[in-house]
Amino acid sequence: MSKIEKMSILGVRSFGVEDKDKQVISFFSPLTVLVGPNGAGKTVCILLRCLTGVMQ
C-alpha cells in the first residue's frame, strides 16, 4: 500500500520561494483525501463535517 507521510510547499501563491519559507505538512494515519473536479462538492463535504459533525 502506498503512503504519504509529509508534503512540502514552496513558491505557491502566498508561500515564499526561498528555502526558509518552505512549509512542511506531516500526515497521520489514516489519511482521507477528497479528489474531484471543480464544483463537485469537496468543500461542502468538509464544511458539513466541521459544522455538524455528520458526513452524508
N, C-alpha and C positions, 0 to 999 in steps of 0.2 A: 504494500500500500504506500502511496506517495504521501509526503507530509511537508507542510510549510511551517518552518519554525520561526522565521523572522523575515521582515521586509524593510529595506532601506529606501528612504525617499530623499531625493536630492535634485534641485533645479526644476521643480514642477510648481507652477503657479506661485504661491507665496513662500515656497521653500527656496532658500538661497542656493547658489551654485558652488559654493566653496565647501570643502570637506567638513569644516567646523559647523556648517549649517545642516548637515545630514541628520535626519531623524530616523530612528530605528523602532519599529513596532514588533514586539515579540508576541507570538500567538500561543495560546494554551490549548490543550486538547480537551474535548473535541472542538473543532472549529467549523462553524457553519458559514457557507459562502452563498450569497444570493447573486445569481447571474441572469441577465436578461437584457433585452433591448430597451432603449429609452421609452418611457411611457408604459412599461409592463407592470408597474406597481411595486417595485423593490422597496422604495422609500415608504410607501403606505404600509407594507408589512412591518417594517422597523418601527414606524410611528404607532401602529396598533399595539405592538408588543410593549413599547415604552409607556404608552398612556393607559392601557387597560390591563396589561399582563396576559392577554389572551392572543393566541395565534389562530386564525381560522383557515 
